């Protein structure tokens, strides 16, 4: 299993203001589903930040997202380790397969792969 990218998730109701703020740092909007907006650097697509008002299908807003090349393998590893699964492994309508797991500090990590 390999990590493809790590994206911080910022919970905010000020989505437009966040778009403008991060735009000043050179980020551009690359995805917007209404409840989540992702901004990326045009020169380095893996440099991203997501702004979320909520999560459409999960009980909490994750603190960060980790995209891996094999989410099923990551899920099996986390379950075998005894880590707390906060949101079960499932396919989402917007083209990702994901689950949430709590890290030792209590942060919620969204682990995903694009389908």
Secondary structure, 3 states (H helix, E strand, C coil): CCEEEEEEEEECCCHHHHHHHHHHCCEEEEEECCCEEEEEECCEEEEEEEEECCCCCCCCCCCEEEEECCHHHHHHHHHHHCCCEEEEEEECCCCEEEEEEECCCCCEEEEEEEC
